[in-house]
């Protein structure tokens, strides 16, 4: 399934279900076919996602320092920060302009 996130504050962001589910698990929110991230919740959601991205980066750098085998290094290409960046930026733009983020509408 594909999710398309919209806000008047910025361009639409399209994500596949696996990444969307991962992000919503991090945010502690249920993933439904339609929904809204309200202006009141955006600051906390942004902080939560940024914290998770930093934690993911730290864990991946530890793996790299420990010199794991090649299959572990391949997983480094699937960084949360890289995949979640467009969604995080949309939330930041929406927060700056006091606009909600919606999907499924």
Phi, psi and omega in degrees: 000149179245137177247135177244116180262136184231147172205147176293346184277343184195182181290155178297150176238127179249130180224149174284162186299322183297315179290318180299315178298316179300314181294316181292328173297317178298318182284348180072032181239145176287142179263115179243168182292336177223149177180183182212140170255110186285159180302323181295328183270341186303315181303316179292321179295320178298312179299317180298315181291319178298319178297317179296323178295316178297319179296316178299317179297318178298315180297320180291324179290327175296317178299317181294319179295326181285351176069044178296169183292176185300327181295325176293321180293328177297326180292340179296336180290342183261053182288139178300316182301320180292317183284326184270352185307311181300319180293318178299317179296321177298317178297320180295317179296318179296319178296317181295329182254012180052049178238144176282166172249129183235158173212155179075017181244000000 
